[in-house]
Amino acid sequence: MIEVDAIPDELTSVPQWVCWTERERGGKQTKIPVMPGTASFASVQDPETWASFDAAVETAADDDPVAGIGFVFTEDDPFVGVDLDDCRNAETGEADSWAHEIIEQLDSFTEVSPSGTGYHVYVRGELPDGGNRSGDIECYESARFFTVTGDRVPGTPHDINERTAELADLHAEYIAPSTTSVKGDSSMTASVTPSMDDEDLLEKAMQAKNGPKFTRLWNGETGGYDSHSETDMALACLLAFWTQKDASQMDRLFRQSRLYREKWDEPHYSGGKTYGEGTVERAVSVTSDVYEPTEGPKPVSRGSDSAREGTHSRDDARRRGINNACQPENYPSPTELAALDATIEELEQMNENLEAQFEYLYEEFEAEQTKREQLEKRVAELEEVNATHSRPLLNRLFG
């Protein structure tokens, strides 16, 4: 049941509405946007597939496959959506402490999600750079839709308030410094202190044994890779090594490289994870070795292997390098294999979404086919009545 009257006029007055349906794929529920008034799928990047609020509500009320309505965030509107997942008891309505703190901090229109286990907070403002997701917290301002219930949380405002400063505080506390999420802990994240600042890291990376490769990638050269995604993964893996898998620093550095493009910040997975977030996470998961700086020369015995090789931190970095620097030229490196794995994962996710859409369309097709069969049967019955009764009667009258 949609609480239509509770939804702020700021949202209902703009034609950025879709409907949505839900399908189970791979053991999890996938929400699929649907164009109001049709059986066609909507896209968060195509305004032609959106409609007015009234049209979306009308479709949701009349169309059984449609589960509800959704609002699309765009770059042209001032709205930001904050999604808090798995933080509310659907039976008692009790919220986890960290979610309650965020809702109070943002102090803007907040609704309960369709599942009853989370919240959607709507604010006006701008998100800082450097990621938009950490654990059960997601923040979006474009190319994303929220399922809307209008089930306003008691005590929260009826309006959508300007909260740019509060968004910056939220981002700094929960998203920017995070590498892991600890559920049940009010801190939610574990902070990581970078092993080197960005400038020193880049200098060492470019002077290392595989520095030419890092420099080529940093300068945006994609030669030697079958796709842009593989090139992105190659640089991300190198950054994972040099940053000691610090996801925040990896993201910040990648944005400074010439490989960075708008796709980095676009939602790329059904759960809303962006392409950049997925690339960083994958690079962290497949990188087995990280840079460990040393503190000056260490005493070694004359003639030892260590003495011959040198023990200065720069030499140590050059010796350690990245695993793929030692791979034969004709054999796929770990970075290249990781890129292939990432590509396969992306294709599998796309296939999962397409299969869900196919199932939805096939159900619609079967329904239409049933209607057609019923109509054909009725026409056949009428033709039989005509042949049995109407035609002989006409023949007697006018024959």
Buried (B, 14 or more C-beta within 10 A) or exposed (E): EBEBEBBBEBBBEBEBBBBBBBBEBEEEEBBBBBBBBEBEBBBBEEBEBBBBBEBBBBBBEEBEBBBBBBBBBBEEBEBBBBBBBEBBEEEEEEBBEBBBBBBEBBBBBBBBBBEEBBBBBBBBBEBBEBBBBBBBBBBBBBBBBBBBBBBBBEEBBEEBBEBBEBBBEBBEBBBBBBBEBEEEEEEBBEEBEBBBEEEEBBEBBBEBBBBEBBBBBBEBBBEEBEEEBBBBBBBBBBBBBBBBBBBBBBBBBBBEBEBBEEBBBBBBBBBBBBBBBBBBBBBBEBBEEBBEEEEEEEEBEEEEEEEEEEBEBBBBBBEBBBBBBEBEEEEEBBBBBBBBBBBEEBEEBEEBBEBBBEBBEEBEEEEEEEEEEEEEEEEEEEEEEEEEEEEEEEEEEEE
